[in-house]
Amino acid sequence: MHGHFSFMPQLTLKPGRSKPVLRRHAWIYQGAVAQNSHPQTVGITDVLDDKGNILGYGFTDPDSQLVCRVFHFGQLENPKFGPDYWRQRFLRAFAYRKSFLDFSQTDTFRLIHAEGDELPGLIVDIYGGKTAVLQTTIDATGQWHQTWKQILNEMGFPFVFHKHARWKTGKWLNEKPANGVATLENGLQFEVDVESGQKTGFFIDQRDNRQIIKSLSAGKKVLNAFSFSGGFSVYAISGGAEEVVSVDISRDACEQAEKNVALNFPGFKGHKALAMDCFDYLRTMPDDFDMVVLDPPAFAKTQTAVDNAARGYKEINLHAFKKIKAGGLLATFSCSQHIDADLFRKIIFAAAADAGRSARIVRFFTQSADHPINLFQPESEYLKGLLIMVDT
């Protein structure tokens, strides 16, 4: 099965277009391809340079500009991509998580992080130590859903919920957990709606950052804008915040936030959740917050949306800078992979300058360690944030 005798589809790159693949960058765009033996096939393909040497193997996505995502670099003597091959990938990913997570305190984590675990087009989140939410972002990984389910079941995750990029809703691949999904993160409890929540149900990538917010919250009045199910709010209260306001446009999210606060702090009176547009709230917000958390959804889903996104980030941060108390802390985030850390920092700088406040960067935030950043794939570093002290 050497070189040209492969039975797999073959994708041949144009001269001079092999370097990114040789440098282990997983993405191949339509424009780099000289020849595609099976342009309509969804599945696995050989990736060849212009001389016919095999550079690796990838998942194809015929309908996309991003036509192939390489999951294996280099040539294999006898390429067999079946359950045994994938199981090794899953076990390696699990071993990495076990090396730093304390499952008695945190039973909710990302098990497979696409390119970060050399499984592009696939995300798996574990909730409550038993439920796996499988997100297949391309058809080629969607085709393997029964295999992914089988491996997850073997690994001790009996419940598997499958969400696919092209579907409106997901589905359970076997029976579903009887009483919903209760989860533990750093000893705090959250109810997660895996069926209709955003993404896979909870923003696990903020776990380490929530812990930092907790450590800074004692005695403070905290605003959590774009609060979703109240993650930062629960942590702030856990850290001794006296008053927390959660704001989210979704009424369901606000109800979930109230439930999560009550679950951890029955009888706590200092929390309120407001279902309203965060842009509107920030324009007229009170000026007595000691800490403001801005964790909006990805304003830029595509490269073309970057200008609009930059305006959106600028606007919400400008209002926060104008209103936050002197000596207050602003934790501001972007999860748009198209807004890089440098651009994000410039936007925040411009907002502070326009608000006429003096401000310092106290620390940088990134995604938690179970969302590993592939060194060769800078795009996998999507979550970035700044903790800023607004001095005067």
Secondary structure, 3 states (H helix, E strand, C coil): CCHHHCCCCEEEECCCCCHHHHCCCCEEEHHHEEEECCCCCCCEEEEECCCCCEEEEEEECCCCCEEEEEEEECCCCCCCCCHHHHHHHHHHHHHHHHCCCCCCCCCCEEEEEHHHHCCCCEEEEEECCCEEEEEECCHHHHCCHHHHHHHHHHCCCCEEEEEECCCCCCEECCCCCCCCEEEEECCEEEEECCCCCCCCCCCHHHHHHHHHHHHCCCCCEEEEECCCCCHHHHHHHHCCCCEEEEEECCHHHHHHHHHHHHHHCCCCCCEEEEECCHHHHHHCCCCCCCEEEECCCCCCCCHHHHHHHHHHHHHHHHHHHHHCCCCEEEEEEECCCCCCHHHHHHHHHHHHHHHCCCEEEEEEEECCCCCCCCCCCHHHCCCEEEEEEECC
